[in-house]
């Protein structure tokens, strides 16, 4: 299995984040891109609401996150390896 297939693996656990936490990690990637902040909100809304968090946190599904990261990184000409680093930084917030 290649590195890209690993990024989409269902073996990756979902990440529970508030919108602000997700934005804190992803906003630097889209700084200077008009479409960026709206797509972060869209990604967060695709997550599964966590009732125990009063709806303030959502489970971000790794496959959706990785598709978002692939799109952003490709637009910027950055390697997909950067997606793994960002996912790891999100896991430390849990």
N, C-alpha and C positions, 0 to 999 in steps of 0.2 A: 504494500500500500504506500503510495507516495505521500509527501507532506501535505499536499492540498486535500487529499482524501481524508487524512487524519483530522484536518480542521473541521470537516463536515461530519465526523464520526458521531454517532448517537451515544457513544460511550462518554462523551464529555458531559459533565453535570451542568444543569442550568445555573444561572447566577442570579441571586436575589439582590436587586438594587432599587433604590429610589430613583426617580428621574434625575435628581440633582447629582447623585453618585454616578449614574451613567453618563450624564453630561460632563461631569468633571473629568472623566477618563477620555471621552470621545471628542469633546469640543476642540482640544488642541489639534486634532487631525483635520478638522474642517474649517479651521480659522482662515478667514479670507474667502471662503466659498459661500455664496449667498444661500445655496440650497442646504447647507450643512445642518443648521440648528433644527430645521423642520424635519429632516430625516432622522435626527436623534429622537425627537418626539415620536415620530412614526414607529421607530424601532421599539421604543419603550411601550407604546400602546399595544404592540403585538404581543408583549409579554403577558403572562398569566397573573392576574391580580392575586395578591396574598391577603386574604381576609384578616389574618392575625396581625398584619401590619397596618390595618385600617385602610387598606387600598393605597397606601403610600409607597409600597414596594411591589415590584413585580418580578416574577421569574422570567428571566431573559433566556429564550431557547437558543442554545449554541448554534444550531444550523442557521437560524435567522440572523444572529449576530455575525457569523462568519460570512454570510452572503453580503451583509452591509459592509463589513470590513474589506472584503474582496473588491467590491465596487469602488469604495473610497481609495483604497491603496492603488488599484489599477489606474484610477483617474490621476493619481499623483505620481505614478511611475515608481512606486515603492514596492519592495519585495513582500510577498505574502507571509514571510517569516515574521514580519512585524505584527501580524494578527495574533500569533501565538503569544507574543510578549504582552500584548494588550489584554488578551483573555486571562493570562496569568495575573496581571495587575488587578483585574476585576475580582478574581478569586480571593485575593488577599483582603478584599473589602467585606467578604462574607464572615 
